[in-house]
């Protein structure tokens, strides 16, 4: 934690000024979690910059300045989170509208009939764009095992698509070949 004199000085600062910093923050923030975060971050900054903390009456003022900046950072972060949430909601609405407008061709149903493991593997490839080496790290197995599992999952998906009597040529020659392989 540091040299004993640094630890002792920090403890003295903390004990002497916690009530003032707590009151300062509580009057400016309504969320108990945010209050705790701001106070903790303020005193963490004081610990990290212990050599910069002035002595005497200036300590409390310095801590107020730190708390003020921490509060400003929290407000900016909250503003960014809210803007992101709004943007994501708008994107989701647009995506849902586009999905509804697309003709349903049974692919989703065929995909849902696969095992959880097959769906996860195919999703890591198709949606996340991962390669065999990356998937091996995610799943905690070898690249060879991933390639084998992926081939089998693709065959099972092709079989499900074929069983749904879908036109597999829409999905490429590989889908047709995999479906033939699985029968």
C-alpha positions in Angstrom: 0.0 0.0 0.0 3.0 2.3 0.3 5.3 3.6 3.0 3.8 3.8 6.5 4.0 7.6 6.6 2.1 7.9 3.3 -0.5 5.5 4.5 -0.8 7.4 7.8 -1.1 10.8 6.0 -3.8 9.4 3.7 -5.8 7.9 6.6 -5.6 11.3 8.4 -6.8 13.1 5.2 -9.6 10.6 4.7 -10.8 10.6 8.3 -10.7 14.4 8.6 -12.3 15.2 5.2 -14.6 12.3 4.4 -17.7 14.0 5.9 -17.1 17.2 4.0 -16.4 15.5 0.7 -19.4 13.2 1.2 -21.7 16.2 1.9 -20.3 18.0 -1.1 -21.0 15.1 -3.4 -24.4 14.2 -1.9 -25.7 17.7 -2.5 -24.8 17.4 -6.2 -25.8 13.8 -7.0 -29.0 11.8 -6.3 -28.0 8.2 -7.0 -26.5 6.4 -4.0 -24.3 4.4 -6.3 -23.0 7.4 -8.1 -22.3 9.1 -4.8 -20.3 6.2 -3.6 -18.4 6.1 -7.0 -17.5 9.8 -6.9 -16.4 9.7 -3.3 -14.3 6.6 -3.9 -12.7 8.1 -7.1 -12.0 11.4 -5.3 -10.1 9.6 -2.5 -8.4 7.3 -5.0 -7.1 10.4 -6.7 -5.9 11.8 -3.4 -4.0 8.5 -2.7 -2.4 8.5 -6.2 -1.5 12.1 -5.9 -0.7 12.2 -2.2 2.4 14.3 -2.8 0.2 17.0 -4.5 -2.3 17.2 -1.7 -1.8 20.4 0.2 -1.6 20.6 3.9 -3.9 22.4 6.4 -7.1 24.0 5.3 -6.2 23.8 1.7 -6.7 20.0 1.7 -10.5 20.2 1.9 -10.5 22.7 -1.0 -8.2 20.5 -3.1 -10.5 17.5 -2.4 -13.5 19.6 -3.5 -11.7 20.5 -6.7 -11.0 16.8 -7.4 -14.6 15.8 -6.5 -15.9 18.6 -8.9 -13.8 17.2 -11.8 -14.8 13.6 -11.0 -18.5 14.7 -11.0 -18.0 16.4 -14.4 -16.4 13.2 -15.8 -19.3 11.2 -14.5 -21.8 13.6 -16.0 -20.1 13.5 -19.4 -19.9 9.7 -19.3 -23.6 9.5 -18.4 -24.4 11.9 -21.2 -22.5 9.6 -23.6 -24.2 6.5 -22.3 -27.6 8.1 -22.7 -26.8 9.3 -26.3 -25.6 5.8 -27.1 -28.7 4.2 -25.7 -30.9 6.5 -27.8 -28.9 5.7 -30.9 -29.1 2.0 -30.2 -32.8 2.1 -29.7 -33.2 4.0 -33.0 -31.0 1.4 -34.8 -32.9 -1.4 -33.2 -36.2 0.1 -34.4 -34.9 0.5 -37.9 -33.5 -3.1 -37.9 -36.8 -4.5 -36.6 -38.7 -2.7 -39.4 -36.3 -4.0 -42.0 -36.6 -7.6 -40.7 -40.4 -7.4 -40.8 -40.3 -6.2 -44.4 -38.1 -9.1 -45.5 -39.9 -12.2 -46.7 -39.7 -15.0 -44.2 -38.1 -17.9 -45.9 -37.7 -20.5 -43.2 -34.0 -19.9 -42.6 -34.5 -18.5 -39.1 -36.7 -21.5 -38.3 -34.1 -24.0 -39.6 -31.4 -22.2 -37.7 -33.5 -22.4 -34.5 -33.7 -26.1 -34.8 -30.0 -26.5 -34.5 -28.4 -27.3 -31.1 -27.2 -24.4 -29.0 -23.6 -25.3 -29.7 -24.1 -25.3 -33.5 -26.0 -22.0 -33.4 -23.2 -20.4 -31.3 -20.5 -21.7 -33.6 -22.3 -20.5 -36.8 -23.0 -17.2 -35.1 -19.4 -16.7 -34.2 -18.5 -17.1 -37.9 -21.5 -15.4 -39.5 -22.3 -12.6 -37.1 -19.1 -11.9 -35.3 -16.9 -12.6 -38.3 -14.4 -14.7 -36.4 -12.0 -17.2 -38.0 -11.1 -20.7 -36.7 -8.2 -19.5 -34.6 -10.3 -16.8 -32.9 -13.2 -19.2 -32.3 -10.7 -21.7 -30.8 -9.8 -19.1 -28.2 -13.4 -18.3 -27.5 -14.4 -21.9 -27.1 -11.2 -23.1 -25.5 -10.4 -25.8 -28.0 -8.0 -26.4 -30.9 -8.3 -25.0 -34.4 -8.7 -28.4 -35.8 -11.6 -29.1 -33.5 -13.2 -25.8 -34.5 -12.9 -26.7 -38.2 -14.5 -30.1 -37.7 -17.3 -28.8 -35.5 -17.9 -25.9 -38.0 -18.1 -28.4 -40.9 -20.6 -30.6 -39.1 -22.7 -27.6 -38.0 -22.8 -26.3 -41.6 -23.9 -29.7 -42.7 -26.7 -29.9 -40.1 -27.9 -26.4 -41.1 -27.9 -27.3 -44.8 -29.9 -30.5 -43.9 -32.4 -28.4 -42.0 -32.7 -26.0 -44.9 -33.2 -28.9 -47.3 -35.8 -30.5 -45.0 -37.7 -27.2 -45.1 -37.7 -27.6 -48.9 -36.0 -24.2 -49.4 -34.3 -23.4 -52.6 -30.7 -23.9 -51.4 -29.2 -22.4 -54.6 -30.1 -19.0 -53.0 -27.5 -19.7 -50.4 -24.7 -20.8 -52.8 -23.3 -24.0 -54.2 -21.7 -24.9 -50.9 -25.1 -25.1 -49.2 -26.3 -27.4 -51.9 -23.2 -29.6 -51.6 -23.4 -29.7 -47.8 -27.1 -30.7 -48.0 -26.2 -33.5 -50.4 -23.4 -34.6 -48.1 -25.8 -34.8 -45.1 -28.3 -37.1 -46.9 
